[in-house]
Amino acid sequence: MAERMSLVLFSGTVDKLMAASILATGGAAMGMEVDIFLTTWGIEAFRAGAYKTNQKVSADFEEYGPVMMEAMQVKKAPSWMENLKGAKEIGEVTISACSMTMELFGLQLSDLEPIVDEVTGVATFVERARESKISLFI
Amino acid sequence: MSEAVNIAVDKEIDARGSFCPGPLMELIRGIKTLPVGGTLAVLSSDPGSTKDIPAWIQKARHELIGAFPENGYTRFVARKAH
């Protein structure tokens, strides 16, 4: 059985989404099963179409936001969404949305980007994460 | 060692200028398209990939034929082993 990486994606800012997407890509590239559990601002970031206009950067580093976005453009860095799509192509990546947040925000799976596979509860995530070799909170 | 630079490969991917995990992703996609025994070269200028690429090849149990430093980039040559 392949080793697993569990990643709770709580954040919705581009800087953290990038970090999460690269870690997920690394996991997928190295043959791990990657479980991404979206919650709170992570779910907001995956609302259908949101990724196209999301320019938010963590508050502590707000003033670097435009510089970072520009550097990514100039150097043609793939966006976090492109990284995740690539990761899904080459490996086993499952993206689940936290059912509690979905309820709170009044959302259904169809309101989110198609790359999100399912809505699950925290117990499902915990059951899978307890066996994971790598667990991350972003 | 200079003859190593000219090893003929079935597929060559120029990933120079693209950065981590770009070159590794190109390698993985490229190897998928090869038949077993096929060879592939990836050109990468990214320092992270210099470590990642041989690590992946070993983990995925393919064969690293060589990592040839060129002017400002490295040419990784691999064979699909299975």
Backbone of each chain as ProteinMPNN parsed JSONL, in Angstrom:
{"seq_chain_A": "MAERMSLVLFSGTVDKLMAASILATGGAAMGMEVDIFLTTWGIEAFRAGAYKTNQKVSADFEEYGPVMMEAMQVKKAPSWMENLKGAKEIGEVTISACSMTMELFGLQLSDLEPIVDEVTGVATFVERARESKISLFI", "coords_chain_A": {"N_chain_A": [[0.86, -1.207, 0.0], [0.543, 2.177, -0.838], [2.361, 4.91, 0.637], [0.977, 7.578, 2.606], [0.139, 11.072, 2.304], [-1.278, 13.506, 4.27], [-3.063, 16.478, 4.085], [-4.19, 19.312, 5.552], [-5.947, 21.896, 4.356], [-6.399, 24.938, 5.249], [-6.062, 27.556, 4.723], [-6.586, 30.436, 2.547], [-5.09, 32.116, 1.063], [-3.016, 33.168, -1.675], [-0.249, 32.75, -1.351], [-0.073, 30.691, 0.561], [-1.629, 28.738, -0.645], [-0.072, 28.163, -2.828], [2.17, 26.997, -1.558], [0.942, 24.737, -0.454], [0.091, 23.445, -2.788], [2.479, 22.808, -4.018], [3.672, 21.075, -2.192], [1.793, 19.023, -2.264], [2.127, 18.238, -4.888], [4.775, 17.347, -4.805], [4.449, 15.139, -3.09], [2.728, 13.54, -4.658], [4.379, 13.148, -6.875], [6.362, 11.583, -5.763], [5.11, 9.217, -5.429], [3.259, 8.981, -3.37], [0.04, 8.605, -1.821], [-2.09, 11.306, -1.876], [-3.964, 13.144, 0.308], [-6.064, 15.811, 0.376], [-7.57, 17.994, 2.546], [-9.96, 20.274, 2.527], [-10.72, 23.189, 4.312], [-12.599, 25.851, 5.868], [-11.103, 28.818, 4.959], [-9.806, 27.621, 2.894], [-11.793, 26.323, 1.518], [-13.228, 28.481, 0.504], [-11.337, 29.383, -1.314], [-11.587, 27.495, -3.272], [-14.019, 27.875, -4.451], [-16.098, 27.832, -7.309], [-14.434, 29.208, -10.028], [-13.127, 31.102, -8.433], [-10.333, 30.932, -8.147], [-9.256, 32.2, -10.31], [-9.283, 34.922, -9.892], [-8.2, 35.341, -7.451], [-6.058, 37.113, -5.433], [-5.064, 37.302, -3.015], [-2.823, 37.656, -0.281], [-1.076, 36.44, 2.605], [-1.858, 38.3, 5.553], [0.266, 39.265, 7.18], [2.225, 39.668, 5.319], [1.338, 41.275, 3.474], [2.228, 43.602, 2.065], [4.035, 42.563, 0.321], [2.631, 41.226, -1.468], [1.828, 42.152, -4.188], [4.389, 42.204, -5.364], [5.162, 39.542, -5.236], [3.16, 38.329, -6.812], [3.738, 39.468, -9.231], [6.327, 38.554, -9.733], [5.782, 35.874, -10.095], [4.314, 35.936, -12.429], [6.145, 37.054, -14.289], [8.21, 35.159, -14.232], [6.881, 33.058, -15.18], [5.726, 31.147, -13.487], [3.942, 28.229, -12.704], [0.526, 28.392, -11.685], [-1.066, 27.856, -8.464], [-3.34, 26.305, -8.842], [-2.831, 25.122, -11.303], [-0.63, 23.563, -10.613], [-1.874, 21.734, -8.868], [-3.62, 20.453, -10.617], [-1.771, 19.252, -12.296], [-0.564, 17.563, -10.416], [-2.65, 15.801, -9.875], [-2.783, 14.551, -12.306], [-0.416, 13.041, -12.468], [-0.364, 11.454, -10.216], [-1.872, 10.001, -7.223], [-4.229, 11.885, -6.062], [-6.502, 13.167, -3.803], [-9.1, 15.412, -3.305], [-10.883, 16.716, -0.747], [-13.792, 18.252, 0.642], [-14.507, 19.933, 3.607], [-17.265, 19.053, 5.411], [-18.535, 20.48, 7.448], [-17.739, 23.179, 7.146], [-18.808, 23.585, 4.621], [-21.544, 23.455, 5.147], [-21.788, 25.616, 6.894], [-21.179, 27.793, 5.243], [-23.153, 27.508, 3.466], [-22.855, 25.902, 1.132], [-22.696, 23.722, -1.78], [-21.275, 20.737, -3.255], [-21.3, 21.209, -5.998], [-20.924, 23.931, -6.142], [-18.315, 24.323, -6.004], [-14.958, 24.227, -7.453], [-14.468, 21.855, -10.094], [-12.318, 20.179, -9.555], [-12.446, 19.433, -6.939], [-13.149, 16.55, -5.168], [-15.038, 15.405, -3.387], [-17.353, 15.694, -0.585], [-16.564, 15.491, 2.764], [-16.613, 14.325, 6.205], [-14.964, 15.31, 9.282], [-14.204, 13.044, 10.71], [-13.751, 11.063, 8.827], [-11.533, 12.135, 7.562], [-9.692, 12.081, 9.712], [-9.514, 9.318, 10.267], [-8.195, 8.424, 7.978], [-5.922, 10.008, 8.048], [-4.63, 9.156, 10.311], [-3.068, 7.055, 9.638], [-1.235, 8.159, 7.978], [1.963, 8.998, 6.683], [2.926, 11.506, 6.444], [1.698, 14.45, 7.714], [0.056, 17.495, 7.326], [-0.631, 20.956, 8.092], [-1.984, 23.65, 6.596]], "CA_chain_A": [[0.0, 0.0, 0.0], [1.361, 3.386, -0.941], [2.35, 5.766, 1.813], [0.036, 8.666, 2.397], [0.356, 12.419, 2.829], [-2.549, 14.183, 4.547], [-2.8, 17.906, 4.116], [-5.376, 20.115, 5.845], [-5.749, 23.212, 3.733], [-7.269, 25.873, 5.97], [-5.801, 28.924, 4.24], [-7.118, 30.785, 1.231], [-4.257, 33.124, 0.396], [-2.235, 32.581, -2.767], [1.067, 32.281, -0.892], [-0.212, 29.393, 1.223], [-2.137, 27.782, -1.622], [1.103, 27.747, -3.606], [2.952, 26.059, -0.75], [0.18, 23.483, -0.359], [0.052, 22.768, -4.08], [3.803, 22.252, -4.31], [3.848, 19.904, -1.326], [0.94, 17.954, -2.799], [2.787, 17.782, -6.117], [5.934, 16.556, -4.386], [3.93, 13.862, -2.594], [2.232, 12.765, -5.798], [5.532, 12.781, -7.701], [7.116, 10.519, -5.097], [4.299, 8.001, -5.347], [2.393, 8.897, -2.185], [-1.365, 9.005, -1.967], [-2.188, 12.608, -1.231], [-5.333, 13.528, 0.686], [-6.144, 17.214, 0.766], [-8.841, 18.259, 3.222], [-10.176, 21.722, 2.485], [-11.624, 23.701, 5.323], [-12.646, 27.288, 6.092], [-10.701, 29.658, 3.818], [-9.42, 26.714, 1.809], [-12.997, 26.077, 0.728], [-13.484, 29.727, -0.232], [-10.392, 29.462, -2.434], [-11.962, 26.539, -4.304], [-15.315, 28.189, -5.05], [-15.962, 27.816, -8.776], [-13.948, 30.446, -10.645], [-12.423, 32.008, -7.506], [-8.873, 30.911, -8.304], [-8.832, 33.07, -11.418], [-9.133, 36.316, -9.471], [-7.631, 35.394, -6.1], [-4.73, 37.733, -5.356], [-4.81, 37.542, -1.594], [-1.584, 37.167, 0.308], [-1.2, 36.496, 4.063], [-1.876, 39.668, 6.076], [1.592, 39.675, 7.676], [3.148, 39.946, 4.21], [0.496, 41.966, 2.504], [2.892, 44.554, 1.164], [4.822, 41.848, -0.691], [1.7, 40.545, -2.361], [1.984, 42.496, -5.605], [5.73, 41.808, -5.833], [5.152, 38.087, -5.422], [2.315, 37.983, -7.958], [4.436, 39.872, -10.449], [7.448, 37.626, -9.947], [5.233, 34.629, -10.627], [3.95, 36.191, -13.824], [7.355, 37.268, -15.097], [8.975, 33.915, -14.348], [5.966, 32.061, -15.72], [5.518, 30.059, -12.53], [2.58, 27.703, -12.774], [-0.293, 28.791, -10.543], [-1.314, 26.738, -7.548], [-4.36, 25.428, -9.421], [-2.164, 24.327, -12.337], [0.166, 22.55, -9.904], [-2.76, 20.685, -8.359], [-4.099, 19.673, -11.758], [-0.625, 18.422, -12.677], [-0.374, 16.529, -9.394], [-3.698, 14.805, -10.083], [-2.433, 13.815, -13.527], [0.696, 12.096, -12.313], [-0.415, 10.654, -8.991], [-3.164, 9.799, -6.583], [-4.531, 13.029, -5.212], [-7.936, 13.319, -3.555], [-9.393, 16.681, -2.641], [-12.188, 16.617, -0.08], [-14.209, 19.502, 1.281], [-15.025, 19.752, 4.969], [-18.711, 19.183, 5.391], [-18.97, 21.508, 8.398], [-17.574, 24.488, 6.497], [-19.77, 23.664, 3.514], [-22.846, 23.768, 5.785], [-21.693, 26.974, 7.447], [-21.191, 28.754, 4.147], [-24.292, 27.211, 2.594], [-22.337, 25.479, -0.175], [-22.79, 22.331, -2.228], [-20.108, 20.343, -4.047], [-21.383, 21.813, -7.329], [-20.509, 25.341, -6.083], [-16.846, 24.353, -5.956], [-14.234, 23.823, -8.659], [-14.607, 20.414, -10.352], [-11.172, 19.409, -9.049], [-12.784, 18.921, -5.607], [-13.759, 15.252, -5.441], [-16.134, 14.973, -2.529], [-17.523, 16.367, 0.701], [-16.479, 14.473, 3.826], [-16.574, 14.839, 7.566], [-13.645, 15.282, 9.904], [-13.867, 11.687, 11.16], [-13.167, 10.381, 7.664], [-10.171, 12.648, 7.396], [-8.855, 11.602, 10.811], [-9.267, 7.886, 10.068], [-7.178, 8.248, 6.948], [-4.689, 10.7, 8.438], [-3.918, 8.473, 11.412], [-2.086, 6.144, 9.042], [-0.372, 8.87, 7.03], [3.353, 9.23, 7.069], [3.166, 12.946, 6.496], [0.46, 15.211, 7.92], [0.398, 18.915, 7.305], [-1.718, 21.914, 8.255], [-1.538, 24.886, 5.938]], "C_chain_A": [[0.878, 1.233, 0.0], [1.294, 4.174, 0.36], [1.479, 6.978, 1.52], [0.507, 9.98, 2.992], [-1.023, 13.031, 3.05], [-2.272, 15.658, 4.738], [-4.12, 18.619, 4.402], [-5.11, 21.486, 5.253], [-6.81, 24.162, 4.283], [-7.195, 27.275, 5.362], [-6.345, 29.167, 2.846], [-6.287, 31.828, 0.518], [-3.327, 32.429, -0.596], [-0.886, 32.044, -2.29], [0.955, 30.897, -0.255], [-0.756, 28.326, 0.283], [-0.996, 27.26, -2.486], [1.889, 26.704, -2.828], [2.247, 24.708, -0.689], [0.229, 22.721, -1.674], [1.399, 22.151, -4.406], [4.082, 21.032, -3.447], [3.031, 18.736, -1.851], [1.572, 17.367, -4.056], [3.987, 16.909, -5.784], [5.499, 15.187, -3.906], [3.492, 12.964, -3.738], [3.393, 12.273, -6.652], [6.297, 11.62, -7.077], [6.26, 9.296, -4.809], [3.467, 7.876, -4.081], [0.957, 9.162, -2.603], [-1.479, 10.335, -1.257], [-3.659, 12.921, -0.957], [-5.294, 14.989, 1.078], [-7.533, 17.448, 1.345], [-9.012, 19.766, 3.299], [-11.103, 22.131, 3.607], [-11.523, 25.218, 5.401], [-12.179, 28.06, 4.851], [-10.206, 28.829, 2.645], [-10.62, 26.437, 0.916], [-13.345, 27.315, -0.093], [-12.607, 29.799, -1.478], [-10.779, 28.544, -3.581], [-13.383, 26.755, -4.822], [-15.11, 28.282, -6.553], [-15.522, 29.184, -9.281], [-13.094, 31.334, -9.753], [-10.931, 32.078, -7.764], [-8.386, 31.876, -9.372], [-8.586, 34.5, -10.965], [-8.504, 36.457, -8.085], [-6.226, 35.973, -6.114], [-4.314, 37.92, -3.904], [-3.504, 36.91, -1.134], [-1.762, 37.283, 1.827], [-1.038, 37.923, 4.567], [-0.499, 40.148, 6.524], [2.5, 40.144, 6.551], [2.45, 40.676, 3.085], [1.247, 42.857, 1.517], [3.733, 43.867, 0.097], [3.942, 41.172, -1.73], [1.917, 40.864, -3.826], [3.344, 42.079, -6.165], [5.768, 40.324, -6.139], [4.353, 37.707, -6.662], [3.038, 38.336, -9.253], [5.581, 38.929, -10.771], [6.943, 36.333, -10.563], [4.864, 34.782, -12.092], [5.177, 36.23, -14.716], [8.12, 35.969, -15.301], [8.111, 32.765, -14.848], [5.829, 30.868, -14.775], [4.101, 29.542, -12.697], [1.811, 28.122, -11.531], [-0.548, 27.58, -9.656], [-2.343, 25.773, -8.127], [-3.755, 24.538, -10.508], [-1.328, 23.231, -11.701], [-0.716, 21.4, -9.442], [-3.281, 19.825, -9.496], [-3.001, 18.736, -12.242], [-0.417, 17.274, -11.708], [-1.409, 15.421, -9.576], [-3.402, 13.932, -11.296], [-1.414, 12.723, -13.269], [0.603, 11.22, -11.083], [-1.805, 10.589, -8.411], [-3.482, 10.914, -5.613], [-6.041, 13.123, -5.047], [-8.151, 14.63, -2.816], [-10.805, 16.603, -2.065], [-12.508, 17.936, 0.603], [-14.87, 19.18, 2.609], [-16.517, 20.045, 5.006], [-19.225, 20.289, 6.322], [-18.883, 22.904, 7.784], [-18.59, 24.668, 5.38], [-21.147, 24.081, 4.052], [-22.874, 25.223, 6.215], [-21.827, 28.03, 6.359], [-22.337, 28.51, 3.169], [-23.882, 26.745, 1.202], [-22.62, 24.019, -0.471], [-21.539, 22.031, -3.056], [-20.113, 21.031, -5.419], [-21.012, 23.302, -7.33], [-18.995, 25.474, -6.149], [-16.252, 23.964, -7.303], [-14.371, 22.314, -8.845], [-13.451, 19.566, -9.823], [-11.428, 18.869, -7.639], [-13.608, 17.65, -5.794], [-15.012, 14.959, -4.636], [-16.24, 15.87, -1.297], [-17.417, 15.279, 1.768], [-16.466, 15.138, 5.196], [-15.187, 14.669, 8.159], [-13.239, 13.874, 10.331], [-13.23, 10.892, 10.033], [-11.724, 10.829, 7.479], [-9.245, 12.067, 8.463], [-8.521, 10.119, 10.646], [-8.178, 7.649, 9.048], [-5.854, 8.857, 7.398], [-3.926, 9.963, 9.52], [-2.883, 7.505, 10.887], [-1.073, 6.872, 8.165], [1.02, 9.07, 7.585], [3.623, 10.707, 7.246], [1.812, 13.63, 6.669], [0.801, 16.672, 8.074], [-0.835, 19.776, 7.499], [-1.256, 23.232, 7.65], [-2.66, 25.911, 5.989]], "O_chain_A": [[1.846, 1.317, 0.756], [0.304, 4.115, 1.09], [1.268, 7.356, 0.368], [1.175, 10.016, 4.026], [-1.842, 13.072, 2.132], [-1.357, 16.041, 5.466], [-5.055, 18.548, 3.606], [-4.143, 22.152, 5.622], [-7.956, 24.177, 3.833], [-8.13, 28.068, 5.469], [-6.539, 28.236, 2.064], [-6.705, 32.371, -0.504], [-2.91, 31.287, -0.401], [-0.428, 31.005, -2.766], [1.792, 30.03, -0.502], [-0.397, 27.154, 0.39], [-0.95, 26.08, -2.833], [2.236, 25.652, -3.365], [2.876, 23.663, -0.852], [0.39, 21.501, -1.685], [1.458, 21.08, -5.01], [4.666, 20.057, -3.921], [3.504, 17.6, -1.885], [1.556, 16.154, -4.264], [4.196, 15.863, -6.398], [6.106, 14.179, -4.269], [3.836, 11.783, -3.785], [3.4, 11.127, -7.102], [6.822, 10.766, -7.793], [6.653, 8.434, -4.023], [3.014, 6.781, -3.748], [0.69, 9.843, -3.593], [-1.003, 10.472, -0.13], [-4.483, 12.956, -1.871], [-4.578, 15.371, 2.004], [-8.543, 17.138, 0.713], [-8.303, 20.448, 4.038], [-12.14, 21.507, 3.833], [-10.499, 25.802, 5.048], [-12.806, 27.959, 3.796], [-10.196, 29.308, 1.511], [-10.481, 26.327, -0.302], [-13.717, 27.201, -1.26], [-13.053, 30.213, -2.548], [-10.371, 28.76, -4.722], [-13.905, 25.913, -5.553], [-14.072, 28.754, -7.018], [-16.162, 30.195, -8.994], [-12.406, 32.227, -10.249], [-10.32, 33.137, -7.625], [-7.237, 32.318, -9.343], [-7.784, 35.216, -11.564], [-8.301, 37.572, -7.605], [-5.316, 35.408, -6.721], [-3.338, 38.608, -3.605], [-3.137, 35.805, -1.535], [-2.52, 38.135, 2.291], [-0.19, 38.67, 4.078], [-0.132, 41.298, 6.282], [3.431, 40.917, 6.778], [2.891, 40.696, 1.935], [0.961, 42.876, 0.32], [4.105, 44.481, -0.903], [4.421, 40.627, -2.724], [2.163, 39.963, -4.628], [3.436, 41.65, -7.315], [6.322, 39.893, -7.151], [4.787, 36.88, -7.465], [2.964, 37.605, -10.241], [5.787, 38.55, -11.924], [7.587, 35.76, -11.442], [5.075, 33.874, -12.896], [5.254, 35.551, -15.74], [8.62, 35.698, -16.393], [8.571, 31.626, -14.926], [5.817, 29.718, -15.215], [3.16, 30.327, -12.817], [2.382, 28.2, -10.444], [-0.285, 26.44, -10.037], [-2.24, 24.563, -7.929], [-4.104, 23.364, -10.63], [-1.313, 22.099, -12.185], [-0.358, 20.232, -9.6], [-3.377, 18.605, -9.362], [-3.258, 17.575, -12.561], [-0.13, 16.149, -12.117], [-1.086, 14.24, -9.449], [-3.719, 12.743, -11.319], [-1.533, 11.613, -13.789], [1.423, 10.317, -10.917], [-2.778, 11.049, -9.008], [-3.045, 10.884, -4.463], [-6.777, 13.155, -6.033], [-7.474, 14.922, -1.83], [-11.784, 16.446, -2.794], [-11.618, 18.642, 1.077], [-15.689, 18.266, 2.709], [-16.963, 21.144, 4.675], [-20.221, 20.95, 6.025], [-19.815, 23.703, 7.883], [-19.16, 25.745, 5.205], [-21.816, 24.944, 3.483], [-23.824, 25.96, 5.95], [-22.509, 29.039, 6.54], [-22.473, 29.215, 2.17], [-24.488, 27.143, 0.207], [-22.765, 23.193, 0.43], [-20.838, 22.941, -3.498], [-19.057, 21.393, -5.938], [-20.805, 23.881, -8.397], [-18.455, 26.567, -6.323], [-16.944, 23.442, -8.178], [-14.389, 21.57, -7.864], [-13.599, 18.355, -9.663], [-10.729, 17.963, -7.184], [-14.629, 17.655, -6.482], [-15.946, 14.336, -5.141], [-15.358, 16.679, -1.008], [-18.102, 14.259, 1.686], [-16.325, 16.355, 5.316], [-14.342, 13.967, 7.602], [-12.053, 13.543, 10.315], [-12.283, 10.137, 10.253], [-10.821, 10.018, 7.268], [-8.143, 11.613, 8.153], [-7.38, 9.71, 10.859], [-7.331, 6.774, 9.227], [-4.789, 8.289, 7.156], [-2.711, 10.119, 9.641], [-1.929, 7.165, 11.587], [-0.141, 6.247, 7.658], [1.221, 9.28, 8.782], [4.433, 11.115, 8.078], [0.894, 13.419, 5.875], [1.695, 17.051, 8.831], [-1.942, 19.391, 7.125], [-0.291, 23.848, 8.105], [-2.5, 27.026, 5.493]]}, "seq_chain_B": "MSEAVNIAVDKEIDARGSFCPGPLMELIRGIKTLPVGGTLAVLSSDPGSTKDIPAWIQKARHELIGAFPENGYTRFVARKAH", "coords_chain_B": {"N_chain_B": [[34.694, 11.61, -21.066], [33.178, 13.123, -22.701], [31.751, 11.886, -24.735], [29.508, 11.022, -23.539], [27.735, 13.126, -23.442], [26.497, 13.079, -25.86], [24.707, 10.981, -25.941], [22.221, 9.211, -27.55], [18.76, 9.727, -27.375], [15.324, 8.661, -26.957], [13.511, 10.601, -26.493], [13.539, 14.069, -25.906], [13.42, 16.532, -23.433], [13.14, 19.915, -22.934], [13.475, 21.608, -20.149], [14.54, 23.868, -19.198], [14.713, 26.929, -17.383], [12.237, 26.538, -16.4], [10.907, 26.029, -13.176], [11.295, 24.166, -10.091], [8.421, 22.334, -9.056], [8.598, 21.795, -11.781], [10.574, 20.661, -13.849], [10.816, 18.007, -12.863], [8.159, 17.119, -13.005], [7.827, 17.2, -15.767], [9.583, 15.199, -16.483], [8.344, 12.965, -15.317], [5.899, 12.893, -16.682], [6.916, 12.56, -19.245], [8.24, 10.052, -19.106], [6.066, 8.385, -18.748], [5.017, 8.274, -21.309], [6.742, 6.703, -22.712], [7.829, 3.537, -24.128], [8.685, 0.486, -22.342], [12.11, 0.412, -21.669], [12.647, 2.543, -23.211], [14.35, 5.704, -23.704], [15.06, 8.876, -22.202], [15.748, 12.345, -22.121], [16.119, 15.048, -19.896], [16.431, 18.469, -19.743], [17.563, 20.622, -17.342], [17.667, 23.644, -15.476], [17.269, 24.166, -12.924], [18.096, 24.268, -9.49], [16.859, 22.773, -7.37], [15.673, 20.65, -8.686], [17.888, 19.254, -9.459], [18.498, 17.635, -7.365], [16.04, 16.415, -6.871], [15.363, 15.009, -9.229], [17.189, 12.716, -9.679], [16.509, 11.428, -7.265], [13.814, 10.838, -7.587], [13.917, 9.117, -9.808], [15.263, 6.971, -8.736], [13.484, 6.193, -6.718], [11.253, 5.513, -8.214], [12.163, 3.35, -9.448], [13.447, 3.346, -11.985], [16.031, 3.705, -14.488], [18.837, 5.66, -13.967], [20.731, 6.962, -16.31], [22.604, 8.925, -16.526], [23.813, 12.104, -15.191], [24.511, 14.935, -16.658], [26.52, 17.663, -16.411], [26.114, 20.75, -18.008], [26.594, 23.841, -19.731], [25.415, 25.934, -17.529], [23.193, 24.349, -17.118], [21.763, 21.08, -16.444], [21.89, 17.902, -17.947], [19.763, 15.319, -17.714], [19.677, 11.897, -18.101], [17.59, 9.213, -18.593], [16.374, 5.831, -18.336], [13.452, 4.052, -19.037], [12.553, 1.574, -16.933], [10.592, -0.264, -16.398]], "CA_chain_B": [[33.272, 11.794, -20.656], [32.426, 13.969, -23.632], [30.825, 11.128, -25.594], [28.267, 10.843, -22.786], [26.839, 14.233, -23.786], [25.77, 12.826, -27.099], [23.88, 9.762, -25.895], [20.963, 9.412, -28.264], [17.603, 9.336, -26.568], [14.079, 8.605, -27.714], [12.727, 11.819, -26.275], [14.285, 15.071, -25.147], [12.536, 17.577, -22.919], [13.901, 21.08, -22.487], [12.746, 22.245, -19.05], [15.365, 24.963, -18.674], [13.902, 28.118, -17.161], [11.074, 26.159, -15.6], [11.497, 25.642, -11.903], [10.779, 23.097, -9.239], [8.673, 20.964, -9.498], [8.431, 21.688, -13.232], [11.365, 19.652, -14.574], [10.459, 16.661, -12.399], [6.843, 16.796, -13.574], [8.038, 16.913, -17.2], [10.226, 13.883, -16.55], [7.338, 11.944, -14.995], [4.974, 12.81, -17.826], [7.661, 12.024, -20.385], [8.471, 8.611, -18.934], [4.777, 7.704, -18.957], [4.73, 8.083, -22.728], [7.739, 5.827, -23.338], [7.715, 2.093, -23.923], [9.736, 0.004, -21.45], [13.394, 0.394, -22.377], [12.819, 3.829, -23.874], [15.214, 6.634, -22.99], [14.542, 10.222, -22.152], [16.656, 13.329, -21.534], [15.47, 16.273, -19.436], [17.397, 19.529, -19.49], [17.033, 21.439, -16.258], [18.586, 24.625, -14.903], [16.784, 24.445, -11.569], [18.907, 23.547, -8.493], [16.059, 21.799, -6.614], [15.47, 19.481, -9.531], [19.145, 18.493, -9.54], [18.399, 16.597, -6.338], [14.753, 15.723, -6.997], [15.265, 14.1, -10.376], [17.763, 11.39, -9.373], [15.768, 10.8, -6.158], [12.59, 10.259, -8.134], [14.245, 7.993, -10.683], [15.575, 5.829, -7.881], [12.258, 5.795, -6.031], [10.341, 4.912, -9.181], [12.901, 2.181, -9.936], [13.919, 3.431, -13.369], [17.488, 3.725, -14.5], [19.48, 6.938, -14.269], [21.909, 6.683, -17.133], [23.612, 9.899, -16.122], [23.469, 13.507, -14.999], [25.651, 15.557, -17.323], [26.489, 19.124, -16.274], [26.448, 21.498, -19.21], [26.817, 25.244, -19.432], [24.227, 26.566, -16.95], [22.09, 23.418, -16.888], [22.155, 19.676, -16.356], [21.132, 17.002, -18.809], [19.511, 14.046, -17.029], [19.261, 10.874, -19.052], [17.007, 8.093, -17.853], [15.737, 4.778, -19.13], [12.271, 3.482, -18.382], [12.944, 0.197, -16.621], [9.439, -1.168, -16.268]], "C_chain_B": [[32.473, 12.52, -21.718], [31.476, 13.167, -24.509], [29.495, 10.926, -24.881], [27.247, 11.917, -23.154], [25.978, 13.904, -24.994], [24.997, 11.522, -27.12], [22.56, 10.063, -26.592], [19.818, 8.958, -27.374], [16.36, 9.348, -27.443], [13.32, 9.921, -27.627], [13.573, 12.817, -25.49], [13.34, 16.185, -24.727], [13.378, 18.731, -22.39], [13.093, 21.8, -21.417], [13.569, 23.375, -18.432], [14.498, 26.196, -18.507], [12.64, 27.801, -16.384], [11.612, 25.713, -14.252], [10.659, 24.679, -11.099], [9.303, 23.322, -8.939], [8.534, 20.733, -11.004], [9.229, 20.607, -13.927], [11.021, 18.217, -14.154], [9.119, 16.219, -12.989], [6.972, 16.441, -15.049], [8.642, 15.531, -17.37], [9.193, 12.789, -16.334], [6.366, 11.772, -16.149], [5.663, 12.157, -19.012], [7.859, 10.523, -20.285], [7.189, 7.825, -19.148], [4.539, 7.386, -20.42], [5.688, 7.104, -23.406], [7.375, 4.359, -23.189], [8.825, 1.67, -22.949], [11.023, -0.104, -22.252], [13.663, 1.705, -23.099], [13.68, 4.77, -23.045], [14.749, 8.064, -23.192], [15.614, 11.138, -21.577], [15.834, 14.531, -21.096], [16.566, 17.289, -19.156], [16.812, 20.437, -18.425], [18.081, 22.399, -15.729], [18.235, 24.903, -13.445], [17.537, 23.616, -10.52], [18.135, 22.493, -7.701], [15.91, 20.513, -7.391], [16.722, 18.626, -9.628], [19.162, 17.38, -8.498], [17.158, 15.745, -6.562], [14.741, 14.674, -8.097], [15.931, 12.745, -10.111], [17.014, 10.669, -8.252], [14.505, 10.143, -6.687], [12.885, 9.02, -8.977], [14.545, 6.755, -9.845], [14.305, 5.301, -7.227], [11.315, 5.059, -6.972], [10.963, 3.686, -9.853], [13.128, 2.186, -11.442], [15.431, 3.538, -13.312], [17.997, 5.12, -14.832], [20.746, 6.638, -15.049], [23.012, 7.689, -16.803], [23.043, 11.282, -15.922], [24.654, 14.295, -15.521], [25.585, 17.071, -17.203], [26.926, 19.779, -17.581], [26.661, 22.941, -18.781], [25.537, 25.887, -18.893], [23.035, 25.64, -16.785], [22.638, 22.007, -16.787], [21.27, 18.857, -17.281], [20.999, 15.664, -18.086], [19.034, 13.052, -18.064], [18.786, 9.656, -18.282], [16.437, 7.072, -18.822], [14.554, 4.243, -18.342], [12.502, 1.995, -18.181], [11.772, -0.773, -16.506], [8.136, -0.449, -16.647]], "O_chain_B": [[31.244, 12.546, -21.666], [30.483, 13.715, -24.987], [28.472, 10.686, -25.523], [26.044, 11.658, -23.176], [24.859, 14.4, -25.125], [24.667, 11.008, -28.189], [21.874, 11.034, -26.27], [19.905, 7.928, -26.705], [16.336, 9.954, -28.514], [12.593, 10.308, -28.542], [14.241, 12.449, -24.523], [12.57, 16.712, -25.531], [14.221, 18.549, -21.512], [12.14, 22.515, -21.727], [13.33, 23.786, -17.297], [13.657, 26.494, -19.355], [12.038, 28.688, -15.778], [12.667, 25.081, -14.188], [9.49, 24.423, -11.39], [8.947, 24.446, -8.585], [8.37, 19.596, -11.445], [8.644, 19.714, -14.541], [10.945, 17.323, -14.996], [8.971, 15.075, -13.419], [6.325, 15.512, -15.534], [8.27, 14.783, -18.274], [9.16, 11.804, -17.071], [6.047, 10.652, -16.547], [5.084, 11.315, -19.698], [7.669, 9.801, -21.264], [7.225, 6.714, -19.677], [3.937, 6.365, -20.75], [5.467, 6.717, -24.553], [6.693, 3.976, -22.239], [9.793, 2.406, -22.753], [11.037, -0.637, -23.361], [14.783, 1.95, -23.548], [13.734, 4.649, -21.821], [14.135, 8.41, -24.202], [16.318, 10.752, -20.644], [14.955, 14.986, -21.828], [17.514, 17.006, -18.424], [15.708, 20.959, -18.576], [19.241, 22.029, -15.551], [18.834, 25.771, -12.809], [17.612, 22.394, -10.641], [18.681, 21.435, -7.388], [16.006, 19.42, -6.832], [16.639, 17.419, -9.853], [19.757, 16.323, -8.71], [17.204, 14.519, -6.459], [14.184, 13.59, -7.93], [15.29, 11.712, -10.302], [16.892, 9.444, -8.276], [14.161, 9.03, -6.289], [12.194, 8.006, -8.875], [14.143, 5.643, -10.186], [14.08, 4.092, -7.19], [10.657, 4.096, -6.576], [10.35, 3.067, -10.722], [13.014, 1.15, -12.096], [16.036, 3.472, -12.243], [17.632, 5.694, -15.858], [21.716, 6.117, -14.5], [24.196, 7.353, -16.8], [21.958, 11.608, -16.402], [25.705, 14.318, -14.88], [24.718, 17.707, -17.802], [27.945, 19.425, -18.173], [26.882, 23.222, -17.603], [24.682, 26.328, -19.66], [21.969, 26.083, -16.357], [23.824, 21.768, -17.013], [20.066, 19.088, -17.385], [21.987, 14.963, -17.871], [18.1, 13.326, -18.817], [19.497, 9.134, -17.423], [16.07, 7.388, -19.954], [14.645, 4.013, -17.136], [12.632, 1.244, -19.147], [11.971, -1.987, -16.517], [7.062, -1.049, -16.599]]}, "name": "protein", "num_of_chains": 2, "seq": "MAERMSLVLFSGTVDKLMAASILATGGAAMGMEVDIFLTTWGIEAFRAGAYKTNQKVSADFEEYGPVMMEAMQVKKAPSWMENLKGAKEIGEVTISACSMTMELFGLQLSDLEPIVDEVTGVATFVERARESKISLFIMSEAVNIAVDKEIDARGSFCPGPLMELIRGIKTLPVGGTLAVLSSDPGSTKDIPAWIQKARHELIGAFPENGYTRFVARKAH"}
